[in-house]
Amino acid sequence: MTDQGEESNSSDDENSTKSSTEEGSSPASEEEWAKLTGDSRAFDPGFKGPVVNRSCTDVLCCIVFILFIIAYIILGLIAWVHGDPRRVAYPTDSKGHFCGQKGTPNENKSILFYFNLFSCTSPSVLISLQCPTTQICVSKCPEKFLTYMEMQFPYSKDRRYLKYYSQFCKSPIVHPAKSLSQIVMDDDCPTAIFPSKPFLQRCFPDFSTKNGTLTVGNRTMFEDGNGRTRNAMELRAAAKNINKVLDAKTIGMKVFEDYATTWYWILMGLLIAMLLSWLFLLLLRFTAGFLFWVFVLGVIGIIGYGIWHCYHEYRNLQEQPNAHLSVYDLGIQTDIKMYFQLRQTWLAFSEWILKTGFVKLVTMRKHISV
């Protein structure tokens, strides 16, 4: 009886095992599943995972970046508080008054006049961007040669010289009793005036060429009012320095004018860039592989075209007479197009394209291997 009971029990266990196997929960499958998933861990409230080994990276770069942002904000605040955009549009005299601005005493005096142009040959002109001589606002530029001494002598007989000369003094002269040395010391009037024409709202000497010789008002030599005889070449050297100052200021003026006239286009461009960035992120979410290879091929194509263009320009400049000069020989030029006439410039461009392209491809090598 006992054997029969044990046999019946074993048969019942086999039947139950079969039924459980049929239902899909066999012990063999559970063992395989345990091997795949591993043993379950008990909850540990002190476990922090890989967060313990994490730390900040590029802290120094982050600090430098934040400092630059703060510096930009401070610079913008200083420019907003102490800056004046009118200085870009109007020339200013030695006292800081604007020439030609409406509602001021200089409303009808829109041209800037320099007392002594020869002082503009000083090297400090290019540093301070200012000619170290008295500057006043006038309604028109001088049209003839005249020194203070030449005006002073015929004063008793003809006052027309005094009236004409007074236009270019700080204040109208009633009686020219001061000596030349006193005039120079007080800096009330220029020692001499020359034929000039307005250019960029400033009085510049009226240069011309006569039989291949540079002249000012049809003269090659003239008195400077201090007892010295000058020539037109000396005056042109002074005018060139003023032109360099004006070129530097003109660049700033053009930048300011561009911002003032195209600010809405800039805002639209920023908005379009933001929308394109969002679209790019969406495409990157679904077509990352395709976009990656597009970028790789695009970088290679840009490198190839850039090298070809640099070689093409370099080859075209081989026959130009001054194309062999270096950037150091040319010096600092406000006209950027001057540098594009040098072969050295295109060699530098090709080298930069190769280096940057190589770096970009190297940084993407891990993704390429994937």
C-alpha positions as CSV (number, residue, x, y, z in Angstrom):
1,M,0.0,0.0,0.0
2,T,2.8,2.3,0.8
3,D,4.5,1.7,-2.5
4,Q,1.3,2.3,-4.3
5,G,0.7,5.6,-2.4
6,E,4.2,6.8,-3.2
7,E,3.7,5.9,-6.9
8,S,0.5,7.8,-6.9
9,N,2.1,10.8,-5.3
10,S,5.0,10.8,-7.7
11,S,2.5,10.5,-10.6
12,D,0.6,13.5,-9.2
13,D,3.9,15.5,-9.0
14,E,4.7,14.6,-12.6
15,N,1.3,15.7,-13.7
16,S,1.5,18.9,-11.8
17,T,5.0,19.5,-13.3
18,K,3.7,18.8,-16.8
19,S,0.8,21.2,-16.2
20,S,3.1,23.9,-15.0
21,T,5.4,23.3,-17.9
22,E,2.5,23.7,-20.3
23,E,1.7,27.0,-18.6
24,G,5.2,28.2,-19.4
25,S,6.8,28.4,-15.9
26,S,9.2,25.4,-16.0
27,P,12.1,25.3,-13.5
28,A,14.6,25.0,-16.5
29,S,13.4,28.3,-17.9
30,E,13.6,30.0,-14.5
31,E,17.2,28.9,-14.1
32,E,18.1,30.2,-17.6
33,W,16.4,33.5,-16.8
34,A,18.3,33.7,-13.5
35,K,21.6,33.2,-15.3
36,L,20.7,36.1,-17.7
37,T,19.5,38.6,-15.1
38,G,21.7,37.7,-12.2
39,D,20.7,37.7,-8.5
40,S,18.4,40.4,-7.3
41,R,20.0,42.8,-4.8
42,A,18.5,43.9,-1.6
43,F,17.7,47.7,-1.2
44,D,20.7,49.6,0.1
45,P,19.9,53.2,1.2
46,G,23.6,54.1,1.3
47,F,24.3,53.1,-2.3
48,K,25.1,56.1,-4.6
49,G,26.2,54.4,-7.7
50,P,28.7,56.0,-10.1
51,V,27.9,59.5,-8.9
52,V,30.6,59.1,-6.2
53,N,33.3,59.0,-8.9
54,R,32.0,62.0,-10.9
55,S,33.7,65.5,-10.7
56,C,33.6,68.8,-12.6
57,T,35.7,68.9,-15.8
58,D,37.3,72.0,-17.5
59,V,36.8,74.1,-14.4
60,L,39.5,76.6,-15.5
61,C,37.8,77.0,-18.9
62,C,34.5,77.6,-17.3
63,I,36.0,80.3,-15.0
64,V,37.7,82.0,-18.0
65,F,34.4,81.9,-19.9
66,I,32.5,83.4,-17.1
67,L,35.1,86.1,-16.6
68,F,34.8,87.0,-20.3
69,I,31.1,87.3,-20.1
70,I,31.4,89.6,-17.1
71,A,34.0,91.7,-18.9
72,Y,31.7,92.0,-21.9
73,I,28.8,93.1,-19.7
74,I,31.0,95.7,-17.9
75,L,32.4,97.0,-21.2
76,G,28.8,97.4,-22.5
77,L,27.7,99.3,-19.4
78,I,30.7,101.6,-19.7
79,A,30.0,102.3,-23.3
80,W,26.4,102.9,-22.6
81,V,27.0,105.3,-19.7
82,H,30.1,107.2,-21.0
83,G,29.8,106.7,-24.8
84,D,28.2,109.1,-27.2
85,P,27.3,107.9,-30.7
86,R,27.3,111.5,-32.0
87,R,31.1,111.4,-31.9
88,V,31.0,109.0,-34.8
89,A,28.7,111.2,-36.9
90,Y,30.1,114.6,-36.1
91,P,33.7,115.9,-35.8
92,T,34.5,117.6,-32.4
93,D,36.7,120.6,-31.7
94,S,39.4,120.8,-29.0
95,K,36.7,121.6,-26.3
96,G,34.6,118.6,-27.3
97,H,31.9,120.6,-29.0
98,F,30.3,119.0,-32.0
99,C,30.6,120.7,-35.4
100,G,27.3,121.1,-37.4
101,Q,25.0,119.7,-34.7
102,K,21.6,121.4,-34.7
103,G,20.6,123.4,-31.6
104,T,24.2,124.3,-30.7
105,P,26.4,127.4,-31.4
106,N,28.2,125.4,-34.0
107,E,25.1,124.6,-36.0
108,N,26.3,126.6,-39.0
109,K,29.9,125.5,-38.5
110,S,30.0,121.9,-39.8
111,I,33.7,121.7,-40.8
112,L,36.7,121.1,-38.5
113,F,39.8,123.3,-39.0
114,Y,43.3,122.4,-37.7
115,F,45.5,125.3,-36.5
116,N,48.8,123.6,-37.3
117,L,48.7,120.7,-39.7
118,F,52.5,120.2,-39.4
119,S,52.1,119.0,-35.8
120,C,50.1,116.1,-37.2
121,T,53.4,114.4,-38.3
122,S,54.0,113.3,-34.7
123,P,54.0,109.6,-34.2
124,S,51.6,110.1,-31.3
125,V,48.9,110.7,-33.8
126,L,48.5,107.0,-34.6
127,I,48.4,106.2,-30.9
128,S,45.9,108.7,-29.6
129,L,44.0,109.0,-32.9
130,Q,44.1,112.7,-32.4
131,C,46.2,115.5,-34.0
132,P,48.0,117.4,-31.2
133,T,46.9,120.9,-32.3
134,T,44.0,123.2,-31.6
135,Q,40.9,122.4,-33.6
136,I,37.9,124.6,-34.1
137,C,34.6,124.4,-36.0
138,V,34.3,126.7,-39.1
139,S,31.7,127.4,-41.7
140,K,34.1,127.2,-44.6
141,C,37.8,126.3,-45.3
142,P,40.5,128.9,-46.1
143,E,40.8,129.7,-49.8
144,K,44.2,131.5,-49.9
145,F,47.6,131.8,-48.3
146,L,47.8,134.2,-45.4
147,T,50.0,134.4,-42.3
148,Y,49.3,136.3,-39.0
149,M,52.1,138.7,-39.7
150,E,50.8,139.4,-43.2
151,M,47.4,140.2,-41.8
152,Q,48.7,142.3,-39.0
153,F,50.8,144.8,-41.1
154,P,48.1,146.1,-43.5
155,Y,45.5,146.2,-40.7
156,S,45.4,150.0,-40.5
157,K,44.8,150.4,-44.2
158,D,42.7,147.3,-45.0
159,R,40.5,145.5,-42.5
160,R,39.4,142.9,-44.9
161,Y,42.4,140.7,-44.1
162,L,41.5,140.9,-40.4
163,K,37.9,140.0,-41.0
164,Y,38.8,137.0,-43.2
165,Y,41.5,135.8,-40.8
166,S,39.3,136.1,-37.8
167,Q,37.0,133.3,-39.1
168,F,39.7,130.8,-38.3
169,C,40.5,132.0,-34.7
170,K,38.9,130.9,-31.5
171,S,37.1,134.2,-31.2
172,P,36.8,137.2,-33.6
173,I,39.8,139.6,-33.5
174,V,39.0,143.2,-32.8
175,H,42.5,144.5,-32.9
176,P,45.6,142.4,-33.9
177,A,47.8,143.9,-31.2
178,K,49.3,140.6,-29.9
179,S,52.7,139.6,-31.1
180,L,53.3,136.4,-33.0
181,S,54.9,134.8,-29.9
182,Q,51.9,135.8,-27.8
183,I,49.5,134.3,-30.4
184,V,51.4,131.1,-30.4
185,M,51.5,131.0,-26.6
186,D,47.8,131.8,-26.1
187,D,46.9,129.6,-29.0
188,D,44.2,132.0,-30.1
189,C,44.8,131.9,-33.9
190,P,46.8,129.8,-36.4
191,T,50.1,131.3,-37.4
192,A,49.1,130.7,-41.1
193,I,46.3,129.4,-43.3
194,F,46.5,127.6,-46.6
195,P,44.1,127.0,-49.4
196,S,42.0,124.0,-48.3
197,K,38.9,122.0,-49.3
198,P,36.4,120.2,-47.1
199,F,36.9,116.5,-47.0
200,L,35.0,114.2,-44.5
201,Q,33.9,117.4,-42.8
202,R,37.5,118.5,-42.3
203,C,39.7,121.1,-43.9
204,F,42.4,119.5,-46.0
205,P,45.0,121.3,-48.1
206,D,44.0,121.8,-51.7
207,F,46.7,119.6,-53.4
208,S,47.1,119.6,-57.1
209,T,49.8,118.5,-59.6
210,K,51.5,121.1,-61.9
211,N,53.9,119.7,-64.5
212,G,54.4,116.6,-62.4
213,T,55.1,118.6,-59.2
214,L,52.9,118.5,-56.2
215,T,51.5,122.0,-55.3
216,V,49.2,123.6,-52.8
217,G,47.2,126.5,-54.2
218,N,49.5,126.5,-57.2
219,R,52.5,126.9,-54.9
220,T,55.3,124.5,-54.2
221,M,56.9,126.6,-51.4
222,F,55.1,128.8,-48.8
223,E,55.6,130.3,-45.3
224,D,54.3,128.5,-42.3
225,G,53.9,131.7,-40.2
226,N,56.8,130.8,-37.9
227,G,59.5,132.1,-40.1
228,R,60.1,128.8,-41.9
229,T,59.6,127.9,-45.6
230,R,57.7,124.7,-46.2
231,N,57.0,122.7,-49.3
232,A,53.9,120.8,-50.4
233,M,55.5,117.4,-49.7
234,E,55.8,118.2,-46.0
235,L,52.1,119.3,-45.8
236,R,51.1,116.1,-47.6
237,A,52.9,114.0,-45.0
238,A,50.9,115.7,-42.3
239,A,47.6,115.2,-44.2
240,K,48.4,111.5,-44.6
241,N,48.6,111.0,-40.9
242,I,45.2,112.6,-40.5
243,N,43.9,110.3,-43.2
244,K,45.2,107.3,-41.2
245,V,43.3,108.5,-38.1
246,L,40.2,109.1,-40.2
247,D,40.4,105.6,-41.7
248,A,40.5,104.1,-38.2
249,K,37.5,106.2,-37.1
250,T,35.7,105.5,-40.4
251,I,35.9,101.8,-39.7
252,G,34.1,102.3,-36.4
253,M,31.6,104.6,-38.0
254,K,30.8,102.1,-40.7
255,V,30.3,99.4,-38.1
256,F,28.0,101.6,-36.1
257,E,26.0,102.6,-39.2
258,D,25.7,98.9,-40.2
259,Y,24.2,98.0,-36.8
260,A,21.9,101.0,-36.9
261,T,20.5,100.2,-40.3
262,T,20.4,96.4,-40.2
263,W,19.5,95.6,-36.5
264,Y,16.2,94.1,-37.5
265,W,17.9,91.8,-40.1
266,I,20.3,90.7,-37.3
267,L,17.4,89.8,-35.1
268,M,15.7,87.9,-37.9
269,G,18.9,86.0,-38.5
270,L,19.2,85.1,-34.9
271,L,15.6,83.9,-34.9
272,I,16.1,81.8,-38.0
273,A,19.3,80.4,-36.6
274,M,17.4,79.3,-33.4
275,L,14.7,77.6,-35.5
276,L,17.3,75.8,-37.6
277,S,19.1,74.7,-34.5
278,W,15.9,73.1,-33.2
279,L,15.2,71.5,-36.5
280,F,18.8,70.1,-36.5
281,L,18.2,68.6,-33.0
282,L,15.0,66.9,-34.2
283,L,16.8,65.5,-37.3
284,L,19.7,64.4,-35.1
285,R,17.3,62.5,-32.9
286,F,15.9,60.4,-35.8
287,T,18.6,60.5,-38.5
288,A,21.9,60.8,-36.6
289,G,23.9,58.5,-38.8
290,F,22.9,60.1,-42.0
291,L,23.6,63.6,-40.7
292,F,27.0,62.5,-39.4
293,W,28.1,61.2,-42.8
294,V,26.8,64.4,-44.5
295,F,29.0,66.4,-42.1
296,V,32.0,64.3,-42.8
297,L,31.6,64.5,-46.5
298,G,30.9,68.2,-46.2
299,V,34.1,68.9,-44.3
300,I,36.1,67.0,-46.8
301,G,34.4,68.9,-49.7
302,I,35.0,72.3,-48.0
303,I,38.7,71.4,-47.4
304,G,39.1,70.4,-51.0
305,Y,37.5,73.5,-52.4
306,G,39.3,75.8,-50.0
307,I,42.7,74.4,-51.0
308,W,41.8,74.6,-54.7
309,H,40.7,78.3,-54.4
310,C,43.9,79.2,-52.5
311,Y,46.0,77.6,-55.1
312,H,44.1,79.3,-57.9
313,E,44.6,82.8,-56.3
314,Y,48.2,82.0,-55.5
315,R,48.9,81.0,-59.2
316,N,47.2,84.2,-60.5
317,L,49.3,86.4,-58.3
318,Q,52.6,84.9,-59.4
319,E,52.8,87.4,-62.3
320,Q,51.9,90.5,-60.1
321,P,54.9,92.7,-59.4
322,N,54.3,93.3,-55.6
323,A,52.6,90.0,-54.8
324,H,55.9,88.6,-53.4
325,L,55.8,91.1,-50.5
326,S,55.1,89.8,-47.0
327,V,52.5,91.0,-44.5
328,Y,55.3,92.6,-42.4
329,D,56.4,94.6,-45.5
330,L,52.9,95.8,-46.1
331,G,52.3,96.8,-42.5
332,I,49.0,97.6,-40.9
333,Q,46.4,98.5,-43.5
334,T,42.8,99.6,-42.9
335,D,41.8,98.2,-46.4
336,I,41.7,94.5,-45.9
337,K,41.7,93.9,-49.7
338,M,45.4,94.9,-49.7
339,Y,46.3,91.7,-48.0
340,F,44.4,89.6,-50.6
341,Q,46.9,90.8,-53.2
342,L,49.8,88.9,-51.5
343,R,50.7,85.3,-52.2
344,Q,51.7,84.8,-48.6
345,T,48.1,85.4,-47.5
346,W,46.8,82.6,-49.7
347,L,49.5,80.2,-48.5
348,A,48.5,81.0,-44.9
349,F,44.9,80.4,-45.7
350,S,45.7,77.0,-47.3
351,E,47.7,76.0,-44.2
352,W,44.9,77.0,-41.9
353,I,42.4,75.1,-43.9
354,L,44.5,71.9,-43.8
355,K,45.1,72.2,-40.1
356,T,41.5,72.9,-39.1
357,G,40.2,70.2,-41.4
358,F,42.6,67.6,-40.1
359,V,41.7,68.5,-36.5
360,K,37.9,68.1,-37.3
361,L,38.4,64.8,-38.9
362,V,40.6,63.5,-36.1
363,T,38.0,64.6,-33.5
364,M,35.3,62.6,-35.4
365,R,37.4,59.5,-35.8
366,K,35.7,57.6,-32.9
367,H,32.3,58.3,-34.5
368,I,33.6,57.1,-37.9
369,S,34.8,53.9,-36.3
370,V,31.3,53.3,-34.9
